[in-house]
Amino acid sequence: MVFQSYALFPHMTVLQNVAYGLTVKNMPKPEAHAKAEQGLEMVGLAGFGQRLPSELSGGQQQRVAVARAIVLEPEVLLLDEPLSNLDAKLRRHVREEIRQIQQELSLTAVYVTHDQEEAMAVSDRIIVMRNAEIAQEGTPHDLYERPNSTFIADFIGDANLVDCDVLEATKNGSTIRVAGKTVALKTAYDKTGPAKLVLRPNHFELSQIATEHSFEASITYAAYLGNQIQYSMSGELGDIFMISETVAQPYVMGDNVQIHISPDKAMLVEV
């Protein structure tokens, strides 16, 4: 198990910390230390064995905790919020290392986190818990592209949820009525009646050209983030949030725009 707080013994060296579980299992000390050295090399800390935990950075301490766990060759490795004490940039780096180690050793790992992006980045499969029950289980792609409820749609990534009525529902596509317009989607659905249209922030386009199936909106907020622009809009679909990678000629607050829904990307979930 890898704890949120690392749980390293401050009076022991890094090598002694990593070898601790092995010595508790009565492995001879020379053999335990040799295996601990291998564990440190695996997490990129070769040569750090004689240092104390207080001489390491937060990211290095976390890697020591991972090494201490993997040298025991567990059948299942539990990581409980392992990166919560690290800053954002370091978290990305360490989670990549943890994922790489897990794959190299073919370990089964249970990774507990409240960070949705972190869960998506390190997982083969995700279980989302709500009120002590499983809300949905699947691959990161399944949960993002095929949420089974408004809760999952809003919890895994950003989502715009718009009231609509499903007029026709088949395995090949659906027809909905939204904001007074009829729109054909390529989304499979299994029932007619009230539903929620799920629009991810990057699953629709903006222009100033109106069409039969576009929806009018006004830009209420625009934030330039270098490689993308975040927009907030208000209009026929209600309040909408969008991420656009078109940064050359950005819209500004007060601009009137048309929202064009992508028929193959829009999703439907029950109310």
VMD Tcl script that draws the C-alpha trace (Angstrom):
set ca {
  {0.00 0.00 0.00}
  {1.19 3.52 -0.82}
  {-0.19 6.10 1.61}
  {-1.19 9.70 1.00}
  {1.29 10.87 3.66}
  {4.14 8.58 2.41}
  {4.59 7.21 5.99}
  {8.38 7.08 5.77}
  {10.39 6.52 8.96}
  {12.30 9.79 9.49}
  {15.14 8.16 11.49}
  {15.86 5.54 8.82}
  {17.77 6.03 5.60}
  {15.98 5.74 2.27}
  {17.46 2.26 1.79}
  {16.31 1.13 5.23}
  {12.81 2.45 4.54}
  {12.53 0.54 1.28}
  {13.95 -2.64 2.84}
  {11.76 -2.42 5.94}
  {8.96 -4.71 4.76}
  {11.45 -7.29 3.54}
  {13.30 -7.40 6.87}
  {9.98 -7.72 8.74}
  {9.40 -10.83 6.60}
  {12.75 -12.15 7.92}
  {14.65 -11.75 4.67}
  {18.40 -11.63 5.42}
  {19.55 -8.00 5.59}
  {22.10 -8.19 2.73}
  {19.48 -9.68 0.42}
  {16.83 -7.16 1.57}
  {19.18 -4.25 0.94}
  {20.12 -5.58 -2.50}
  {16.46 -5.86 -3.43}
  {15.79 -2.39 -2.01}
  {18.57 -1.00 -4.22}
  {16.83 -2.57 -7.22}
  {13.56 -0.95 -6.16}
  {15.21 2.47 -5.87}
  {16.76 2.08 -9.31}
  {13.33 1.19 -10.71}
  {11.84 4.48 -9.44}
  {14.81 6.56 -10.58}
  {16.45 6.98 -7.17}
  {19.63 4.93 -7.59}
  {22.31 6.37 -5.31}
  {19.83 7.92 -2.87}
  {19.89 4.99 -0.43}
  {21.97 6.64 2.30}
  {19.96 9.85 2.46}
  {17.29 10.58 5.04}
  {13.68 11.28 3.97}
  {14.06 14.89 5.14}
  {16.76 15.39 2.50}
  {14.38 14.50 -0.34}
  {11.76 16.49 -2.21}
  {8.09 15.58 -1.98}
  {8.19 13.79 -5.31}
  {11.27 11.80 -4.30}
  {9.66 10.80 -1.00}
  {6.63 9.56 -2.91}
  {8.85 7.44 -5.14}
  {10.51 5.95 -2.06}
  {7.06 4.97 -0.81}
  {6.31 3.33 -4.17}
  {9.64 1.47 -4.12}
  {8.95 0.21 -0.59}
  {5.65 -1.25 -1.78}
  {6.80 -2.83 -5.05}
  {9.84 -4.65 -3.60}
  {7.34 -6.80 -1.70}
  {6.04 -8.02 -5.08}
  {2.37 -7.64 -4.08}
  {-0.45 -9.25 -6.06}
  {-2.42 -6.01 -5.68}
  {-0.98 -2.55 -5.01}
  {-3.27 -0.02 -3.31}
  {-2.41 3.65 -3.82}
  {-4.48 5.91 -1.57}
  {-4.46 9.52 -2.88}
  {-0.70 9.15 -3.49}
  {-0.14 12.51 -5.20}
  {-2.37 14.83 -3.20}
  {0.56 16.48 -1.39}
  {2.40 17.41 -4.61}
  {2.06 20.50 -6.78}
  {0.28 20.19 -10.14}
  {3.37 19.94 -12.36}
  {5.08 17.37 -10.13}
  {1.87 15.35 -9.88}
  {1.79 14.92 -13.65}
  {5.40 13.76 -13.67}
  {5.07 11.30 -10.77}
  {1.79 9.80 -12.00}
  {3.47 9.05 -15.34}
  {6.26 7.26 -13.47}
  {3.79 5.28 -11.35}
  {1.88 4.25 -14.48}
  {5.09 3.19 -16.22}
  {6.24 1.11 -13.23}
  {2.82 -0.53 -12.95}
  {2.91 -1.54 -16.61}
  {6.53 -2.73 -16.53}
  {5.83 -5.00 -13.54}
  {2.35 -6.05 -14.79}
  {0.97 -5.10 -11.37}
  {-2.71 -4.95 -10.57}
  {-3.12 -1.55 -8.91}
  {-6.10 0.05 -7.18}
  {-5.63 3.81 -7.34}
  {-7.90 5.92 -5.12}
  {-8.23 9.58 -6.12}
  {-10.71 12.46 -6.21}
  {-8.89 13.99 -9.19}
  {-10.78 13.08 -12.37}
  {-7.90 13.97 -14.68}
  {-5.54 11.85 -12.62}
  {-7.95 8.91 -12.76}
  {-8.24 9.21 -16.54}
  {-4.45 9.38 -16.96}
  {-3.42 6.32 -14.93}
  {-6.32 3.89 -15.36}
  {-7.22 1.00 -17.61}
  {-10.63 0.91 -15.93}
  {-12.34 3.39 -13.60}
  {-14.98 2.80 -10.95}
  {-16.84 5.97 -9.95}
  {-18.35 5.75 -6.46}
  {-21.32 7.81 -5.28}
  {-22.86 7.46 -1.83}
  {-21.01 4.16 -1.29}
  {-22.43 2.70 -4.52}
  {-20.92 2.16 -7.96}
  {-22.27 4.87 -10.26}
  {-20.48 3.58 -13.38}
  {-17.56 1.33 -14.26}
  {-15.64 1.24 -17.52}
  {-12.64 2.48 -19.46}
  {-11.76 6.19 -19.31}
  {-13.09 6.49 -22.87}
  {-16.39 4.83 -21.90}
  {-16.99 7.16 -18.98}
  {-16.16 10.29 -20.95}
  {-17.87 9.41 -24.23}
  {-20.72 7.24 -22.93}
  {-21.80 8.45 -19.46}
  {-24.82 6.61 -18.06}
  {-26.22 9.52 -16.04}
  {-26.11 13.28 -15.60}
  {-23.92 12.71 -12.54}
  {-21.23 10.88 -14.51}
  {-21.47 13.29 -17.44}
  {-20.86 16.25 -15.13}
  {-18.34 14.49 -12.85}
  {-15.99 13.08 -15.48}
  {-14.79 16.14 -17.33}
  {-16.79 19.29 -18.02}
  {-20.22 18.98 -19.59}
  {-23.04 21.23 -20.71}
  {-26.38 19.63 -19.81}
  {-29.34 20.87 -21.85}
  {-32.99 19.85 -21.48}
  {-34.44 18.17 -24.57}
  {-37.16 15.78 -25.72}
  {-36.25 12.62 -27.61}
  {-38.70 12.23 -30.50}
  {-37.16 9.11 -32.02}
  {-34.66 6.69 -30.51}
  {-32.88 3.88 -32.37}
  {-29.55 2.04 -32.32}
  {-28.45 4.05 -35.33}
  {-29.36 7.51 -34.09}
  {-31.85 9.77 -32.37}
  {-34.00 12.76 -33.18}
  {-34.46 15.37 -30.48}
  {-36.32 18.61 -29.92}
  {-34.15 21.19 -28.18}
  {-34.69 24.95 -27.79}
  {-37.56 24.80 -30.25}
  {-35.58 23.06 -33.01}
  {-35.51 19.48 -34.25}
  {-32.01 18.00 -34.46}
  {-30.88 14.60 -35.76}
  {-28.05 12.96 -33.82}
  {-25.96 9.88 -34.53}
  {-26.29 9.01 -30.86}
  {-27.91 5.66 -30.04}
  {-30.61 5.88 -27.37}
  {-33.29 3.51 -26.11}
  {-36.33 5.59 -25.18}
  {-38.33 8.65 -26.15}
  {-39.38 11.50 -23.87}
  {-37.52 14.01 -21.67}
  {-33.72 13.66 -21.57}
  {-30.53 15.64 -21.13}
  {-28.39 16.57 -24.10}
  {-24.72 16.31 -23.08}
  {-22.30 18.61 -24.89}
  {-18.62 18.40 -23.98}
  {-16.84 21.79 -24.19}
  {-14.90 20.68 -27.27}
  {-17.77 18.85 -29.01}
  {-19.33 21.75 -30.90}
  {-18.30 24.64 -33.11}
  {-18.89 28.40 -33.12}
  {-19.44 30.69 -36.09}
  {-21.39 33.83 -36.93}
  {-23.32 32.09 -39.70}
  {-26.81 30.92 -38.74}
  {-28.18 27.65 -40.08}
  {-31.41 25.73 -39.62}
  {-29.87 23.73 -36.77}
  {-27.63 26.32 -35.09}
  {-28.39 28.06 -31.81}
  {-27.82 31.73 -31.06}
  {-25.72 32.79 -28.08}
  {-23.77 35.77 -26.77}
  {-20.22 35.58 -25.42}
  {-20.26 36.50 -21.73}
  {-16.64 35.59 -20.91}
  {-13.49 34.79 -22.89}
  {-10.15 33.66 -21.45}
  {-7.01 33.21 -23.56}
  {-4.91 30.31 -22.22}
  {-2.17 30.14 -24.82}
  {-3.10 27.02 -26.78}
  {-6.85 27.42 -26.27}
  {-9.59 29.88 -25.43}
  {-12.34 29.23 -22.91}
  {-15.71 30.79 -23.62}
  {-18.82 31.18 -21.52}
  {-22.00 31.92 -23.46}
  {-25.66 32.53 -22.80}
  {-28.42 32.01 -25.33}
  {-30.99 29.60 -26.71}
  {-29.33 26.57 -25.10}
  {-28.91 28.34 -21.77}
  {-25.50 28.90 -20.21}
  {-22.81 27.10 -22.22}
  {-19.09 26.55 -21.61}
  {-16.73 25.89 -24.53}
  {-13.04 25.22 -25.11}
  {-11.77 26.31 -28.53}
  {-8.35 25.65 -30.03}
  {-8.94 28.36 -32.63}
  {-6.95 31.18 -31.07}
  {-6.00 33.28 -34.12}
  {-9.18 35.39 -34.24}
  {-10.91 34.98 -30.89}
  {-14.39 36.16 -30.08}
  {-14.73 38.80 -27.37}
  {-17.33 39.55 -24.73}
  {-20.56 40.75 -26.31}
  {-20.07 38.97 -29.64}
  {-23.14 37.17 -30.97}
  {-22.34 33.67 -32.22}
  {-24.03 30.54 -33.51}
  {-23.51 27.19 -31.75}
  {-23.29 24.22 -34.13}
  {-23.79 20.84 -32.44}
  {-21.75 17.90 -33.74}
  {-24.31 15.12 -34.47}
  {-21.72 12.37 -33.95}
  {-20.41 13.68 -30.62}
  {-23.49 14.88 -28.73}
  {-24.74 12.43 -26.09}
  {-28.05 11.72 -24.37}
  {-28.69 10.63 -20.79}
  {-31.80 10.19 -18.70}
  {-33.11 13.12 -16.69}
}
mol new
graphics top color blue
foreach p $ca { graphics top sphere $p radius 0.5 }
foreach p [lrange $ca 0 end-1] q [lrange $ca 1 end] { graphics top cylinder $p $q radius 0.2 }
display resetview
